[in-house]
């Protein structure tokens, strides 16, 4: 079935209080997707973010970001008053998120809600804590201790708690019991609001495409509570970390710094942690995009302590075996393989063997030096086509910056008149929608024809990413009608 969708992170919704949330704006956006004839809403990872604000560096692979809790709903439910919420400074720029202000305000507001909630006596909350104990217990304890150490990563804590000695765990659970309950409360409200929103989307015929990073952050509950999952030494420090080798984009490569998995351990446990992780993801989402799919075939291993990614080497990953185990235990799953970048024959074979659709990005298609797999005439149906992703320039920003010979290829390929065709972005959108790909996903910035001021993320940079937001009223009825018309035209 030919379908289409729109990519818009939750954080980018035009909700009140400084950042997108599970608010009325989210429900309105679902209504707009339906009106525009769309079938999918693709979002970014929902995990709690830390330094750099990246959803791909989360404090937990299971927990949700408390920034996305809708405060207006908490006002309606009597947890907060409007005056209390309005008293805090969440930033005053409706176009860009001010994470520092949100960090210093959001938890104070949520604590007021928690203290008023009498949540410990709530039967639904008690059931939630019980059902999710396998991750929630460690996460709530982790964040509470982290706060106790003024935000320091677990690697900087006192040795007894860093190494999870039984007496230390017991002591902190008693000392920080109120803080632990506060973090459990946040997760309870998060999941309640998210599942209500997801149910509404599904009722409107919209499926949610979620996104999980292949790796977890070193500063995370999982690395502290389950060191056996990772390539750690006896002091629980990484032996090697993840990244990408030097290429045309970066002469020193990309040093992500995430701990690498001990795949031998995962194999011995029949990939139990991964199955748990994927199963939980499918509670949250209808479709799961796995970031950096290549890492399951081969992963780039950089010695811990390196300042760049130049001294890394490729190591063998688990290969098809992990997906065979997933299929055996969870059945057929709607997974998208993020297979972008340089792909070896073995990666291509792995993606093909899983049967998962890979990704095609039009911004990668127009390289005048060589024939590209990203040009639509080379697609087969089992793929997802994008104009660009959250890691790319907007299509208008990219087109403006294209080298002359590559721009000429795009002009020839799409029969663009550089003088008369002002709405260049629609040429690329039509190219994606008209392709044979089963699913086409367009970032909302490209439908709006925005430039690089609307870019979500520039990889390998910190400070200006993950900030862009949609403005109230920007996604107009006129634009929705145009999207619906072109969607229908191309049988999506």
GUZA-321759 format. One record per residue (C-alpha): x, y, z; residue number from 1. Coordinates in nm, 2 decimals. Example, Ala and Ser with C-alpha at 12.3 -4.5 7.8 and 13.67 -1.06 7.14 Angstrom:
PT     xx     yy     zz  nr
PT   1.23  -0.45   0.78   1
PT   1.37  -0.11   0.71   2
This chain:
PT     xx     yy     zz  nr
PT   0.00   0.00   0.00   1
PT   0.13   0.34  -0.10   2
PT   0.12   0.58   0.20   3
PT   0.27   0.91   0.31   4
PT   0.34   1.10   0.63   5
PT   0.50   1.40   0.79   6
PT   0.81   1.43   1.01   7
PT   0.77   1.67   1.31   8
PT   0.94   1.62   1.65   9
PT   0.71   1.65   1.96  10
PT   0.95   1.93   2.08  11
PT   0.87   2.13   1.77  12
PT   0.50   2.15   1.83  13
PT   0.37   2.51   1.91  14
PT   0.26   2.42   2.26  15
PT   0.26   2.67   2.55  16
PT   0.54   2.68   2.81  17
PT   0.85   2.69   2.59  18
PT   0.85   2.35   2.42  19
PT   0.62   2.11   2.23  20
PT   0.42   1.88   2.44  21
PT   0.13   1.63   2.45  22
PT  -0.10   1.93   2.43  23
PT  -0.40   2.05   2.24  24
PT  -0.15   2.14   1.96  25
PT  -0.05   1.78   1.93  26
PT  -0.42   1.68   1.89  27
PT  -0.47   1.96   1.64  28
PT  -0.17   1.84   1.44  29
PT  -0.32   1.49   1.42  30
PT  -0.64   1.65   1.29  31
PT  -0.43   1.83   1.03  32
PT  -0.25   1.51   0.93  33
PT  -0.59   1.35   0.87  34
PT  -0.72   1.65   0.68  35
PT  -0.41   1.64   0.46  36
PT  -0.47   1.27   0.37  37
PT  -0.17   1.15   0.56  38
PT  -0.12   0.81   0.73  39
PT   0.19   0.85   0.94  40
PT   0.34   1.09   1.19  41
PT   0.71   1.04   1.24  42
PT   0.87   1.17   1.56  43
PT   1.22   1.16   1.72  44
PT   1.32   0.96   2.03  45
PT   1.10   1.05   2.33  46
PT   1.37   0.99   2.60  47
PT   1.48   1.24   2.86  48
PT   1.76   1.46   2.73  49
PT   2.07   1.59   2.90  50
PT   2.38   1.79   2.79  51
PT   2.34   1.90   2.43  52
PT   1.97   1.84   2.43  53
PT   1.99   1.55   2.19  54
PT   1.72   1.29   2.19  55
PT   1.98   1.04   2.08  56
PT   2.17   1.09   2.41  57
PT   1.92   1.00   2.67  58
PT   1.94   0.92   3.04  59
PT   1.73   0.61   2.97  60
PT   1.63   0.40   2.68  61
PT   1.29   0.33   2.83  62
PT   1.19   0.66   3.01  63
PT   1.01   0.95   2.86  64
PT   1.10   1.32   2.85  65
PT   0.92   1.51   3.13  66
PT   0.95   1.82   2.91  67
PT   0.67   1.67   2.69  68
PT   0.42   1.65   2.98  69
PT   0.14   1.89   2.90  70
PT   0.11   2.14   3.18  71
PT  -0.23   2.26   3.06  72
PT  -0.37   1.91   3.11  73
PT  -0.23   1.91   3.47  74
PT  -0.41   2.24   3.52  75
PT  -0.74   2.09   3.40  76
PT  -0.68   1.79   3.63  77
PT  -0.63   2.01   3.93  78
PT  -0.26   1.93   3.98  79
PT  -0.16   2.29   3.91  80
PT  -0.30   2.63   3.86  81
PT  -0.25   2.85   3.55  82
PT  -0.10   3.12   3.78  83
PT   0.16   2.87   3.90  84
PT   0.26   2.77   3.55  85
PT   0.27   3.13   3.43  86
PT   0.49   3.24   3.71  87
PT   0.79   3.05   3.57  88
PT   1.02   3.16   3.28  89
PT   1.01   2.91   3.00  90
PT   1.16   3.15   2.74  91
PT   0.98   3.40   2.52  92
PT   1.10   3.30   2.17  93
PT   0.81   3.10   2.01  94
PT   1.03   2.99   1.73  95
PT   1.32   2.84   1.92  96
PT   1.34   2.64   2.24  97
PT   1.54   2.78   2.53  98
PT   1.65   2.45   2.70  99
PT   1.83   2.62   2.99 100
PT   1.52   2.81   3.10 101
PT   1.30   2.49   3.06 102
PT   1.55   2.29   3.27 103
PT   1.54   2.54   3.55 104
PT   1.16   2.57   3.54 105
PT   1.00   2.25   3.43 106
PT   1.10   2.03   3.73 107
PT   0.99   2.30   3.98 108
PT   0.65   2.31   3.83 109
PT   0.62   1.93   3.81 110
PT   0.73   1.91   4.17 111
PT   0.44   2.13   4.27 112
PT   0.21   1.89   4.08 113
PT   0.37   1.59   4.25 114
PT   0.33   1.73   4.60 115
PT  -0.03   1.81   4.54 116
PT  -0.11   1.47   4.38 117
PT  -0.10   1.23   4.68 118
PT   0.01   0.99   4.41 119
PT   0.13   0.71   4.64 120
PT  -0.23   0.62   4.71 121
PT  -0.33   0.62   4.34 122
PT  -0.41   0.26   4.24 123
PT  -0.33   0.33   3.87 124
PT   0.00   0.47   3.97 125
PT   0.08   0.17   4.19 126
PT   0.00  -0.07   3.90 127
PT   0.22   0.14   3.67 128
PT   0.52   0.12   3.91 129
PT   0.47  -0.26   3.94 130
PT   0.43  -0.32   3.57 131
PT   0.74  -0.11   3.48 132
PT   0.96  -0.21   3.77 133
PT   1.21  -0.37   3.53 134
PT   1.33  -0.03   3.41 135
PT   1.15   0.23   3.62 136
PT   1.31   0.12   3.95 137
PT   1.67   0.18   3.83 138
PT   1.58   0.49   3.63 139
PT   1.41   0.67   3.92 140
PT   1.69   0.57   4.16 141
PT   1.95   0.68   3.90 142
PT   1.80   1.02   3.84 143
PT   1.76   1.08   4.22 144
PT   2.12   0.99   4.29 145
PT   2.23   1.20   4.00 146
PT   2.05   1.50   4.15 147
PT   2.21   1.42   4.48 148
PT   2.55   1.46   4.31 149
PT   2.44   1.79   4.14 150
PT   2.40   1.64   3.80 151
PT   2.73   1.45   3.78 152
PT   2.74   1.13   3.57 153
PT   2.74   0.80   3.76 154
PT   3.11   0.75   3.68 155
PT   3.19   1.04   3.92 156
PT   2.98   0.92   4.21 157
PT   3.13   0.76   4.53 158
PT   3.27   0.42   4.46 159
PT   3.02   0.22   4.67 160
PT   2.72   0.36   4.48 161
PT   2.90   0.38   4.14 162
PT   2.96   0.00   4.17 163
PT   2.61  -0.06   4.31 164
PT   2.72  -0.22   4.64 165
PT   2.41  -0.36   4.81 166
PT   2.44  -0.14   5.13 167
PT   2.48   0.18   4.92 168
PT   2.17   0.10   4.71 169
PT   1.97   0.03   5.02 170
PT   2.09   0.35   5.19 171
PT   2.01   0.57   4.89 172
PT   1.67   0.42   4.84 173
PT   1.58   0.52   5.20 174
PT   1.74   0.86   5.19 175
PT   1.60   0.96   4.85 176
PT   1.26   0.78   4.87 177
PT   1.07   1.11   4.81 178
PT   1.28   1.20   4.51 179
PT   1.25   0.85   4.36 180
PT   0.87   0.88   4.39 181
PT   0.88   1.21   4.21 182
PT   1.06   1.06   3.92 183
PT   0.81   0.77   3.91 184
PT   0.53   1.03   3.91 185
PT   0.68   1.20   3.61 186
PT   0.70   0.88   3.41 187
PT   0.34   0.79   3.51 188
PT   0.20   1.12   3.39 189
PT   0.42   1.10   3.07 190
PT   0.30   0.76   2.97 191
PT  -0.06   0.84   3.05 192
PT  -0.06   1.15   2.83 193
PT   0.14   0.99   2.55 194
PT  -0.08   0.68   2.53 195
PT  -0.39   0.90   2.52 196
PT  -0.24   1.10   2.23 197
PT  -0.13   0.78   2.04 198
PT  -0.48   0.63   2.08 199
PT  -0.63   0.94   1.94 200
PT  -0.39   0.93   1.64 201
PT  -0.47   0.57   1.57 202
PT  -0.85   0.64   1.59 203
PT  -0.79   0.91   1.33 204
PT  -0.61   0.66   1.10 205
PT  -0.26   0.79   1.18 206
PT   0.02   0.56   1.28 207
PT   0.31   0.68   1.48 208
PT   0.67   0.62   1.36 209
PT   0.90   0.62   1.66 210
PT   1.27   0.63   1.65 211
PT   1.52   0.45   1.87 212
PT   1.90   0.51   1.88 213
PT   2.10   0.19   1.84 214
PT   2.33   0.30   2.13 215
PT   2.25   0.43   2.48 216
PT   2.43   0.72   2.64 217
PT   2.72   0.65   2.89 218
PT   2.54   0.89   3.13 219
PT   2.23   0.67   3.16 220
PT   2.05   0.44   3.39 221
PT   2.13   0.13   3.18 222
PT   2.51   0.18   3.18 223
PT   2.50   0.22   3.56 224
PT   2.26  -0.06   3.64 225
PT   2.35  -0.31   3.37 226
PT   2.72  -0.28   3.30 227
PT   2.73  -0.64   3.17 228
PT   2.55  -0.52   2.86 229
PT   2.85  -0.31   2.75 230
PT   3.22  -0.33   2.67 231
PT   3.34  -0.21   3.01 232
PT   3.66  -0.28   3.20 233
PT   3.68  -0.38   3.57 234
PT   3.64  -0.02   3.68 235
PT   3.32   0.00   3.47 236
PT   3.47   0.24   3.22 237
PT   3.43   0.19   2.84 238
PT   3.70  -0.01   2.66 239
PT   3.59   0.14   2.34 240
PT   3.32   0.38   2.22 241
PT   3.10   0.44   1.91 242
PT   3.14   0.67   1.62 243
PT   3.20   0.70   1.25 244
PT   3.53   0.69   1.06 245
PT   3.66   1.00   0.87 246
PT   3.47   1.07   0.55 247
PT   3.38   1.35   0.31 248
PT   3.17   1.52   0.58 249
PT   3.43   1.50   0.86 250
PT   3.81   1.46   0.82 251
PT   3.85   1.33   1.17 252
PT   3.53   1.12   1.17 253
PT   3.25   1.14   1.43 254
PT   3.32   1.06   1.79 255
PT   2.98   0.98   1.95 256
PT   3.12   0.85   2.27 257
PT   2.85   0.59   2.34 258
PT   2.95   0.27   2.50 259
PT   2.96  -0.03   2.27 260
PT   2.76  -0.35   2.34 261
PT   2.92  -0.67   2.45 262
PT   2.75  -0.87   2.18 263
PT   2.89  -1.20   2.32 264
PT   2.69  -1.14   2.64 265
PT   2.38  -1.05   2.44 266
PT   2.41  -1.36   2.23 267
PT   2.44  -1.58   2.55 268
PT   2.12  -1.43   2.68 269
PT   1.94  -1.48   2.35 270
PT   1.93  -1.10   2.32 271
PT   1.69  -1.07   2.61 272
PT   1.76  -0.70   2.68 273
PT   1.71  -0.61   2.31 274
PT   1.38  -0.81   2.29 275
PT   1.26  -0.62   2.60 276
PT   1.37  -0.29   2.45 277
PT   1.20  -0.35   2.12 278
PT   0.88  -0.49   2.28 279
PT   0.85  -0.18   2.49 280
PT   0.91   0.04   2.18 281
PT   0.61  -0.12   2.01 282
PT   0.39  -0.03   2.31 283
PT   0.48   0.33   2.24 284
PT   0.48   0.33   1.86 285
PT   0.32   0.16   1.56 286
PT   0.64   0.15   1.36 287
PT   1.00   0.17   1.49 288
PT   1.29   0.33   1.30 289
PT   1.62   0.19   1.43 290
PT   1.90   0.45   1.40 291
PT   2.24   0.34   1.26 292
PT   2.12   0.00   1.14 293
PT   2.47  -0.06   1.00 294
PT   2.60  -0.12   1.35 295
PT   2.42  -0.46   1.37 296
PT   2.64  -0.58   1.08 297
PT   2.97  -0.41   1.17 298
PT   3.03  -0.13   1.42 299
PT   3.31   0.12   1.44 300
PT   3.51   0.08   1.76 301
PT   3.72   0.38   1.88 302
PT   3.96   0.33   2.18 303
PT   3.82   0.50   2.49 304
PT   3.99   0.83   2.56 305
PT   4.05   0.92   2.19 306
PT   4.00   1.28   2.10 307
PT   3.89   1.20   1.75 308
PT   3.75   0.90   1.56 309
PT   4.06   0.85   1.35 310
PT   4.20   0.55   1.53 311
PT   3.89   0.34   1.52 312
PT   3.84   0.00   1.35 313
PT   3.55  -0.20   1.23 314
PT   3.43  -0.50   1.44 315
PT   3.17  -0.76   1.36 316
PT   2.82  -0.71   1.50 317
PT   2.55  -0.97   1.58 318
PT   2.42  -0.98   1.22 319
PT   2.09  -1.15   1.13 320
PT   2.08  -1.36   1.44 321
PT   1.94  -1.08   1.66 322
PT   1.65  -1.02   1.41 323
PT   1.58  -1.39   1.38 324
PT   1.54  -1.39   1.77 325
PT   1.32  -1.08   1.76 326
PT   1.10  -1.25   1.50 327
PT   1.08  -1.57   1.69 328
PT   0.98  -1.40   2.01 329
PT   0.78  -1.10   1.90 330
PT   0.66  -1.20   1.55 331
PT   0.68  -0.98   1.24 332
PT   0.75  -0.62   1.33 333
PT   0.71  -0.29   1.15 334
PT   1.07  -0.18   1.16 335
PT   1.25   0.08   0.94 336
PT   1.62   0.02   0.89 337
PT   1.82   0.35   0.89 338
PT   2.07   0.24   0.64 339
PT   2.21   0.57   0.52 340
PT   2.57   0.65   0.45 341
PT   2.84   0.42   0.30 342
PT   2.70   0.07   0.29 343
PT   2.91  -0.25   0.24 344
PT   2.78  -0.56   0.06 345
PT   2.73  -0.73   0.39 346
PT   2.51  -0.45   0.53 347
PT   2.30  -0.45   0.21 348
PT   2.26  -0.83   0.25 349
PT   2.16  -0.79   0.61 350
PT   1.89  -0.53   0.54 351
PT   1.76  -0.75   0.25 352
PT   1.75  -1.06   0.47 353
PT   1.55  -0.89   0.74 354
PT   1.30  -0.77   0.49 355
PT   1.29  -0.43   0.66 356
PT   1.25  -0.13   0.44 357
PT   1.56   0.10   0.42 358
PT   1.57   0.47   0.37 359
PT   1.62   0.69   0.06 360
PT   1.70   1.06   0.10 361
PT   1.66   1.28  -0.20 362
PT   1.92   1.52  -0.07 363
PT   2.18   1.24  -0.12 364
PT   2.07   1.17  -0.48 365
PT   2.22   1.45  -0.68 366
PT   2.59   1.38  -0.69 367
PT   2.71   1.46  -1.04 368
PT   3.02   1.24  -1.00 369
PT   2.84   0.91  -0.99 370
PT   2.51   0.73  -1.04 371
PT   2.32   0.73  -0.71 372
PT   2.10   0.46  -0.54 373
PT   1.91   0.76  -0.40 374
PT   1.77   0.86  -0.74 375
PT   1.41   0.75  -0.76 376
PT   1.45   0.55  -1.08 377
PT   1.67   0.31  -0.88 378
PT   1.42   0.24  -0.60 379
PT   1.23  -0.07  -0.54 380
PT   0.90  -0.05  -0.35 381
PT   1.03  -0.17  -0.01 382
PT   1.18   0.16   0.11 383
PT   1.09   0.49   0.27 384
PT   1.17   0.80   0.08 385
PT   1.24   1.14   0.25 386
PT   1.33   1.48   0.10 387
PT   1.56   1.51   0.40 388
PT   1.58   1.40   0.76 389
PT   1.62   1.57   1.10 390
PT   2.00   1.55   1.04 391
PT   1.99   1.73   0.70 392
PT   1.95   2.08   0.58 393
PT   1.59   2.17   0.48 394
PT   1.54   2.10   0.12 395
PT   1.54   2.48   0.04 396
PT   1.86   2.54   0.24 397
PT   2.02   2.24   0.08 398
PT   1.92   2.35  -0.28 399
PT   2.06   2.70  -0.22 400
PT   2.39   2.55  -0.11 401
PT   2.43   2.29  -0.38 402
PT   2.74   2.29  -0.59 403
PT   2.68   2.41  -0.94 404
PT   2.73   2.08  -1.12 405
PT   2.50   1.90  -0.87 406
PT   2.24   2.17  -0.90 407
PT   2.25   2.12  -1.28 408
PT   2.18   1.75  -1.23 409
PT   1.88   1.83  -1.01 410
PT   1.75   2.09  -1.26 411
PT   1.78   1.84  -1.55 412
PT   1.64   1.55  -1.36 413
PT   1.33   1.74  -1.25 414
PT   1.30   1.98  -1.54 415
PT   1.33   2.28  -1.30 416
PT   1.31   2.63  -1.45 417
PT   1.55   2.81  -1.21 418
PT   1.40   3.15  -1.31 419
PT   1.02   3.07  -1.30 420
PT   1.00   2.79  -1.04 421
PT   1.00   2.98  -0.71 422
PT   0.85   2.68  -0.52 423
PT   1.15   2.45  -0.57 424
PT   1.06   2.25  -0.26 425
PT   0.74   2.13  -0.43 426
PT   0.95   1.98  -0.71 427
PT   1.13   1.76  -0.45 428
PT   0.81   1.68  -0.26 429
PT   0.64   1.57  -0.58 430
PT   0.95   1.36  -0.68 431
PT   0.93   1.18  -0.34 432
PT   0.55   1.12  -0.35 433
PT   0.56   1.01  -0.72 434
PT   0.83   0.75  -0.65 435
PT   0.76   0.38  -0.62 436
PT   0.86   0.38  -0.25 437
PT   0.58   0.23  -0.03 438
PT   0.61   0.52   0.21 439
PT   0.71   0.88   0.16 440
PT   0.78   1.10   0.47 441
PT   0.83   1.48   0.43 442
PT   0.96   1.70   0.71 443
PT   0.71   1.97   0.78 444
PT   0.98   2.24   0.72 445
PT   0.99   2.12   0.35 446
PT   0.62   2.16   0.31 447
PT   0.65   2.51   0.45 448
PT   0.94   2.59   0.21 449
PT   1.17   2.71   0.50 450
PT   1.54   2.76   0.48 451
PT   1.82   2.64   0.71 452
PT   1.70   2.86   0.99 453
PT   1.45   2.58   1.04 454
PT   1.71   2.30   1.05 455
PT   1.66   2.06   1.34 456
PT   2.02   1.92   1.38 457
PT   2.36   1.96   1.24 458
PT   2.56   1.65   1.33 459
PT   2.89   1.68   1.52 460
PT   2.78   2.03   1.66 461
PT   2.64   2.12   2.00 462
PT   2.45   2.43   2.11 463
PT   2.21   2.53   1.83 464
PT   2.04   2.20   1.76 465
PT   1.69   2.05   1.85 466
PT   1.55   2.40   1.89 467
PT   1.32   2.48   1.59 468
PT   0.95   2.50   1.65 469
PT   0.64   2.53   1.43 470
PT   0.44   2.85   1.48 471
PT   0.07   2.85   1.57 472
PT  -0.13   2.89   1.25 473
PT   0.17   2.83   1.02 474
PT   0.04   2.50   0.89 475
PT  -0.26   2.66   0.71 476
PT  -0.58   2.51   0.58 477
PT  -0.47   2.62   0.23 478
PT  -0.15   2.42   0.27 479
PT  -0.34   2.11   0.40 480
PT  -0.56   2.11   0.09 481
PT  -0.26   2.13  -0.13 482
PT  -0.09   1.84   0.05 483
PT  -0.41   1.64   0.03 484
PT  -0.44   1.70  -0.34 485
PT  -0.09   1.60  -0.43 486
PT  -0.11   1.30  -0.19 487
PT  -0.42   1.18  -0.38 488
PT  -0.27   1.25  -0.71 489
PT   0.02   1.01  -0.65 490
PT  -0.20   0.74  -0.50 491
PT  -0.09   0.78  -0.14 492
